[in-house]
Amino acid sequence: MRKKKSENSGFNVWRSYSDMMAGVLLLFVLIMCVTLFQAQKSYDASIKERDEKIALQEEYTLEILAKQNALEEKEGQLKNQDEQLKTQDEKLAEQQQLLAELAAKLKDQESTLNAQKTALDEKTALLADQQAKIDNIIGVKAEVVESLKQEFAKNNVTVDIDSQTGALTLDANVMFDYDEADLTKEGEQALKNILPIYCKVLLEEAHKPYLAEIIIDGYTDTDGDYSYNLELSQQRSLAVAQYLLDIQYDFLNDSQVADLEDYLTVNGHSMANPILDENGNVDKDASRRVEVKFRLKDDEMIDELNKIMSSSDTETQQNEKKNEN
């Protein structure tokens, strides 16, 4: 009995030991499970934290890349702006140079215009003085023409006298027979009534200082040969002049006779300057004529000054047009 009891006691010890070891093992397993669970939990938390950090890092990286791209884009824009500014600076420099050249040209033009204005003022003053002379000469001529008209009217002599030039037209059909150069009796009488009055007025002391010529011009009609008509017109004008010289002592004193011979000029013009009728056709009767006229000393000057004034007006208009352009 004791032996059996002893065997049971030994078995119980081993059993207790076994149970204890099983408990220890279970405890170890539990500890290991808890440790593994905590380790897994810590690992998962670490993985999650790592992933979050990686995601955050990627987000930061993308943000940095975006900022870098934006920065590079701005740098490109700034570079383009710098190039544009450089180009604009170059253009501005060119424009400034062009403006400087234009300013220099404008200064030159201003100097030229000032010089032209000075010259124009001088020419204007000269022309004004010349115009005054012309007006005076024209006034003298008008005065002579008016004196001639009054004197003819006073002596009841009807004549064809030009109101502007004072030219006196004598009908060759009255003065001469057809195709002849000798004065008719009727012609001589007409000249006796006309020429003394005409010459006396021109040789008056008031008019003589301005007188340059007393002119007798002969004209024919357009029929026949030019050379023949030239000789005929010269002979007719010479016949009138000769008659004037023959009677000059009847109405002039010695001094006036000498003056008349100095002033008298005789010309023949053949068929030149024919008289036209209202239809533009040659009036042959009117074309056969002798003209007695006078020229003042400054008549040529008037013509020349008129040309100068006309050319000056043209030049002024051209300069004004040029300045406008």
C-alpha positions as CSV (number, residue, x, y, z in Angstrom):
1,M,0.0,0.0,0.0
2,R,2.8,2.3,0.9
3,K,4.5,1.5,-2.3
4,K,1.4,2.4,-4.3
5,K,1.0,5.5,-2.4
6,S,4.6,6.4,-2.9
7,E,4.1,5.8,-6.7
8,N,1.1,8.1,-6.7
9,S,3.0,10.8,-5.0
10,G,5.7,10.6,-7.6
11,F,3.2,10.7,-10.3
12,N,1.5,13.7,-8.8
13,V,4.9,15.5,-8.6
14,W,5.5,14.9,-12.2
15,R,2.0,15.9,-13.0
16,S,2.3,19.1,-11.1
17,Y,5.6,19.7,-12.7
18,S,4.1,19.0,-16.0
19,D,1.2,21.2,-15.3
20,M,3.5,23.9,-14.1
21,M,5.7,23.6,-17.2
22,A,2.5,23.6,-19.4
23,G,1.4,26.7,-17.5
24,V,4.9,28.2,-18.0
25,L,4.8,27.3,-21.6
26,L,1.3,28.7,-22.0
27,L,2.5,31.8,-20.3
28,F,5.5,32.0,-22.6
29,V,3.2,31.4,-25.5
30,L,0.9,34.1,-24.3
31,I,3.9,36.4,-23.7
32,M,5.2,35.6,-27.1
33,C,1.7,36.2,-28.6
34,V,1.4,39.5,-26.8
35,T,4.9,40.4,-27.8
36,L,4.3,39.4,-31.4
37,F,1.0,41.2,-31.4
38,Q,2.6,44.3,-30.0
39,A,5.5,43.9,-32.4
40,Q,3.1,43.5,-35.3
41,K,1.1,46.4,-34.1
42,S,4.2,48.5,-33.7
43,Y,5.4,47.2,-37.2
44,D,2.1,48.1,-38.7
45,A,2.2,51.5,-37.1
46,S,5.7,51.9,-38.3
47,I,4.7,50.8,-41.8
48,K,1.8,53.2,-41.7
49,E,3.9,56.0,-40.4
50,R,6.5,55.2,-43.1
51,D,3.8,55.2,-45.8
52,E,2.4,58.4,-44.5
53,K,5.9,59.9,-44.5
54,I,6.5,58.6,-48.0
55,A,3.2,60.0,-49.1
56,L,4.0,63.3,-47.4
57,Q,7.4,63.2,-48.9
58,E,6.0,62.5,-52.3
59,E,3.5,65.3,-51.8
60,Y,6.3,67.6,-50.7
61,T,8.3,66.4,-53.7
62,L,5.5,67.1,-56.1
63,E,5.0,70.5,-54.5
64,I,8.7,71.2,-54.7
65,L,8.7,70.1,-58.4
66,A,5.6,72.2,-59.1
67,K,7.3,75.2,-57.4
68,Q,10.5,74.4,-59.3
69,N,8.6,74.3,-62.6
70,A,6.8,77.5,-61.7
71,L,10.1,79.0,-60.8
72,E,11.7,77.8,-64.1
73,E,8.7,79.1,-66.0
74,K,9.1,82.5,-64.2
75,E,12.8,82.4,-64.9
76,G,11.9,81.8,-68.6
77,Q,9.4,84.6,-68.6
78,L,12.0,86.9,-66.9
79,K,14.5,85.8,-69.5
80,N,12.1,86.6,-72.3
81,Q,11.2,89.9,-70.6
82,D,14.9,90.7,-70.3
83,E,15.4,89.9,-74.0
84,Q,12.3,92.0,-74.9
85,L,13.7,94.8,-72.7
86,K,17.0,94.5,-74.4
87,T,15.3,94.6,-77.8
88,Q,13.2,97.6,-76.7
89,D,16.3,99.3,-75.3
90,E,18.0,98.7,-78.7
91,K,14.9,100.1,-80.5
92,L,14.8,103.0,-78.1
93,A,18.4,103.7,-78.8
94,E,17.7,103.6,-82.5
95,Q,14.7,105.9,-82.1
96,Q,16.7,108.3,-80.0
97,Q,19.4,108.3,-82.7
98,L,16.7,108.9,-85.3
99,L,15.2,111.7,-83.2
100,A,18.6,113.2,-82.8
101,E,19.1,113.1,-86.6
102,L,15.6,114.5,-87.2
103,A,16.3,117.2,-84.7
104,A,19.5,118.1,-86.5
105,K,17.6,118.1,-89.8
106,L,14.9,120.2,-88.3
107,K,17.5,122.6,-87.0
108,D,19.1,122.8,-90.5
109,Q,15.6,123.3,-92.1
110,E,14.9,126.0,-89.5
111,S,18.1,127.7,-90.4
112,T,17.3,127.3,-94.1
113,L,13.8,128.6,-93.5
114,N,15.1,131.6,-91.6
115,A,17.5,132.3,-94.4
116,Q,14.7,131.9,-96.9
117,K,12.5,134.2,-94.8
118,T,15.2,136.8,-94.7
119,A,15.7,136.6,-98.4
120,L,12.0,136.6,-99.0
121,D,11.6,139.7,-96.8
122,E,14.4,141.4,-98.7
123,K,12.8,140.4,-102.0
124,T,9.4,141.5,-100.7
125,A,10.8,144.9,-99.8
126,L,12.5,145.1,-103.2
127,L,9.3,144.0,-105.0
128,A,7.3,146.6,-103.0
129,D,9.8,149.3,-104.1
130,Q,9.6,148.0,-107.7
131,Q,5.9,147.8,-107.5
132,A,5.8,151.5,-106.4
133,K,7.9,152.3,-109.4
134,I,5.6,150.3,-111.7
135,D,2.6,152.0,-110.3
136,N,4.3,155.4,-110.9
137,I,5.1,154.4,-114.5
138,I,1.6,153.0,-115.1
139,G,0.3,156.2,-113.6
140,V,2.4,158.3,-116.0
141,K,1.3,156.2,-119.0
142,A,-2.4,156.5,-118.0
143,E,-1.8,160.3,-117.6
144,V,-0.3,160.5,-121.1
145,V,-3.2,158.5,-122.6
146,E,-5.7,160.6,-120.9
147,S,-4.0,163.8,-122.0
148,L,-4.0,162.5,-125.6
149,K,-7.8,161.7,-125.4
150,Q,-8.5,165.1,-124.0
151,E,-6.5,167.0,-126.6
152,F,-8.1,165.1,-129.5
153,A,-11.6,165.7,-128.0
154,K,-10.7,169.4,-127.5
155,N,-9.8,169.7,-131.2
156,N,-12.9,167.7,-132.3
157,V,-10.7,165.0,-133.9
158,T,-12.1,161.5,-133.9
159,V,-9.3,158.9,-133.6
160,D,-9.0,155.2,-132.8
161,I,-6.7,155.3,-129.7
162,D,-6.1,152.4,-127.3
163,S,-7.1,153.3,-123.7
164,Q,-4.4,151.1,-122.2
165,T,-1.4,151.6,-124.5
166,G,-2.2,154.9,-126.2
167,A,-1.6,153.3,-129.6
168,L,-3.2,155.2,-132.5
169,T,-4.5,153.2,-135.4
170,L,-4.6,154.8,-138.9
171,D,-6.7,153.0,-141.6
172,A,-4.3,152.2,-144.5
173,N,-7.3,152.1,-146.9
174,V,-7.7,155.8,-146.2
175,M,-4.0,156.7,-146.1
176,F,-3.0,154.8,-149.2
177,D,-4.4,153.4,-152.5
178,Y,-4.5,149.6,-152.7
179,D,-1.0,148.1,-153.0
180,E,0.6,151.6,-152.9
181,A,2.9,153.4,-150.5
182,D,2.3,157.0,-151.4
183,L,0.0,159.0,-149.1
184,T,-3.3,160.1,-150.6
185,K,-4.5,163.7,-150.2
186,E,-7.1,162.3,-147.8
187,G,-4.3,160.5,-145.9
188,E,-2.2,163.6,-145.7
189,Q,-5.1,165.6,-144.3
190,A,-5.8,163.0,-141.7
191,L,-2.2,163.0,-140.6
192,K,-2.1,166.8,-140.5
193,N,-5.1,166.7,-138.1
194,I,-3.7,163.8,-135.9
195,L,0.1,163.8,-135.8
196,P,0.7,167.3,-134.4
197,I,-1.7,166.7,-131.5
198,Y,-0.2,163.3,-130.7
199,C,3.4,164.5,-130.9
200,K,2.9,167.8,-129.0
201,V,1.3,165.9,-126.1
202,L,4.2,163.4,-125.9
203,L,6.8,166.2,-126.1
204,E,5.3,168.3,-123.3
205,E,7.8,169.0,-120.5
206,A,5.6,167.0,-118.1
207,H,5.8,163.8,-120.3
208,K,9.1,164.1,-122.1
209,P,11.3,162.9,-119.2
210,Y,9.6,159.5,-119.3
211,L,9.5,159.2,-123.1
212,A,11.7,156.7,-124.9
213,E,10.3,156.3,-128.4
214,I,7.6,157.5,-130.7
215,I,7.0,154.5,-133.0
216,I,5.3,154.3,-136.4
217,D,4.5,150.6,-137.3
218,G,3.2,149.5,-140.7
219,Y,1.1,146.3,-141.3
220,T,-0.4,144.7,-144.4
221,D,-3.1,142.0,-144.8
222,T,-2.3,138.3,-145.2
223,D,-2.6,138.3,-149.0
224,G,0.6,137.9,-151.1
225,D,4.2,137.2,-150.4
226,Y,5.7,138.0,-146.9
227,S,8.8,139.7,-148.3
228,Y,6.7,141.9,-150.6
229,N,4.4,142.8,-147.8
230,L,7.3,143.5,-145.6
231,E,8.7,146.1,-148.0
232,L,5.2,147.6,-148.5
233,S,4.6,147.9,-144.8
234,Q,8.0,149.5,-144.3
235,Q,7.4,152.0,-147.2
236,R,4.0,153.0,-145.8
237,S,5.3,153.5,-142.2
238,L,8.2,155.5,-143.7
239,A,5.8,157.6,-145.8
240,V,3.9,158.5,-142.6
241,A,7.2,159.3,-140.8
242,Q,8.4,161.4,-143.7
243,Y,5.2,163.4,-143.7
244,L,5.6,164.0,-140.0
245,L,9.1,165.3,-140.5
246,D,7.9,167.5,-143.3
247,I,5.3,169.3,-141.2
248,Q,7.1,169.2,-137.8
249,Y,8.2,172.8,-137.9
250,D,4.5,173.8,-138.3
251,F,3.8,172.8,-134.7
252,L,7.1,172.2,-133.0
253,N,10.0,174.5,-131.9
254,D,13.6,173.8,-132.7
255,S,14.2,171.9,-129.4
256,Q,11.1,169.8,-129.9
257,V,12.1,169.0,-133.5
258,A,15.4,167.7,-132.3
259,D,13.7,165.6,-129.6
260,L,11.2,164.2,-132.2
261,E,14.1,163.1,-134.4
262,D,15.7,161.4,-131.5
263,Y,12.6,159.6,-130.4
264,L,11.1,158.6,-133.8
265,T,11.3,155.0,-134.8
266,V,9.9,153.4,-138.0
267,N,9.1,149.7,-138.5
268,G,7.4,147.5,-141.1
269,H,5.8,144.2,-139.9
270,S,4.5,142.7,-143.2
271,M,1.4,140.5,-142.5
272,A,2.3,139.9,-138.8
273,N,-0.4,140.5,-136.1
274,P,-3.4,140.5,-138.3
275,I,-6.7,141.8,-137.0
276,L,-9.4,139.1,-136.5
277,D,-13.1,139.6,-136.6
278,E,-15.6,138.3,-134.1
279,N,-15.6,134.9,-135.8
280,G,-11.8,134.5,-135.5
281,N,-11.2,135.2,-139.2
282,V,-8.7,137.7,-140.6
283,D,-10.2,141.1,-141.2
284,K,-8.1,142.2,-144.2
285,D,-9.3,145.8,-144.3
286,A,-8.6,146.3,-140.6
287,S,-5.3,144.4,-140.9
288,R,-4.1,147.0,-143.5
289,R,-3.1,149.7,-141.0
290,V,-0.4,152.1,-139.6
291,E,-0.1,152.4,-135.9
292,V,1.5,155.4,-134.1
293,K,2.4,154.7,-130.5
294,F,4.8,155.6,-127.8
295,R,7.1,153.8,-125.4
296,L,8.1,155.1,-122.0
297,K,11.7,154.6,-120.8
298,D,10.7,152.1,-118.2
299,D,8.2,150.0,-120.2
300,E,10.9,147.3,-120.6
301,M,11.5,147.5,-116.9
302,I,7.8,147.0,-116.3
303,D,7.8,143.9,-118.4
304,E,10.9,142.6,-116.7
305,L,9.6,143.3,-113.2
306,N,6.3,141.6,-114.1
307,K,8.3,138.5,-115.1
308,I,10.3,138.7,-111.9
309,M,7.1,139.1,-109.8
310,S,5.5,136.2,-111.7
311,S,8.5,134.0,-111.2
312,S,8.7,135.1,-107.5
313,D,5.0,134.2,-107.0
314,T,5.6,130.8,-108.6
315,E,8.7,130.2,-106.4
316,T,6.8,131.2,-103.3
317,Q,4.0,128.8,-104.2
318,Q,6.5,126.0,-104.7
319,N,8.2,126.7,-101.4
320,E,4.9,126.8,-99.6
321,K,3.9,123.4,-101.1
322,K,7.3,122.0,-100.3
323,N,7.0,123.2,-96.6
324,E,3.6,121.6,-96.4
325,N,5.0,118.3,-97.6
